[in-house]
Amino acid sequence: MVWDETGLLLFLLWLLLPPLYAVALGRAYVRRCSEMLHRTATIRDELLDLMEGLEGVREPCAPPEVLISVRR
């Protein structure tokens, strides 16, 4: 069987396109995950700072009321 140039080119394209497509999708996915991780870490740090600020402002709690159990 003799392959002409067009058939060989199409075969190589068919052979190489799926891995290249997977690499491109993988890179986009990794970049998106990296950005989300950075945003999540920033939000976590802001929340921890807010929690530390709230702990300094928190007033001492009154002792809990004693509940009387009612039996029937």
C-alpha positions in Angstrom: 0.0 0.0 0.0 1.5 3.3 -1.0 0.6 6.4 0.9 0.5 9.8 -0.8 1.5 12.9 1.0 -2.0 14.0 1.9 -2.9 10.6 3.4 0.3 10.6 5.4 -0.3 14.1 6.6 -3.8 13.3 7.6 -2.7 10.2 9.5 0.0 12.1 11.4 -2.6 14.8 12.2 -5.0 12.1 13.4 -2.3 10.6 15.5 -1.0 13.8 17.1 -4.1 15.9 17.5 -5.7 14.1 20.5 -2.5 14.2 22.8 -2.0 17.9 21.9 -5.6 18.6 22.7 -5.3 16.8 26.0 -2.1 18.8 26.9 -3.8 22.1 26.0 -6.9 21.2 28.1 -4.6 20.0 31.0 -2.7 23.3 31.0 -5.9 25.3 31.0 -7.3 23.2 33.9 -4.1 23.5 35.9 -4.0 27.3 35.4 -7.7 27.6 36.5 -7.0 25.4 39.6 -4.0 27.5 40.5 -6.0 30.7 40.3 -8.8 29.2 42.4 -6.3 28.0 45.0 -4.8 31.5 45.2 -8.2 33.1 45.6 -9.2 30.5 48.2 -6.0 31.1 50.2 -6.6 34.9 50.1 -10.1 34.5 51.4 -9.0 32.1 54.1 -6.4 34.6 55.3 -8.9 37.4 55.3 -11.4 35.2 57.4 -8.7 34.3 59.9 -7.8 38.0 60.3 -11.5 38.8 60.9 -11.8 35.9 63.4 -8.7 37.2 65.3 -10.2 40.7 65.3 -13.5 39.3 66.7 -11.8 37.4 69.4 -10.3 40.6 70.7 -13.7 42.3 70.7 -15.7 39.5 72.2 -17.3 40.2 75.6 -17.1 37.7 78.3 -20.2 35.5 78.3 -22.6 35.3 81.2 -22.7 31.8 82.9 -25.4 29.7 81.3 -28.8 29.6 83.0 -29.6 26.5 85.0 -32.5 24.7 83.4 -34.9 23.0 85.7 -36.0 19.7 84.3 -39.8 19.1 84.5 -40.9 15.5 84.9 -44.5 14.5 84.3 
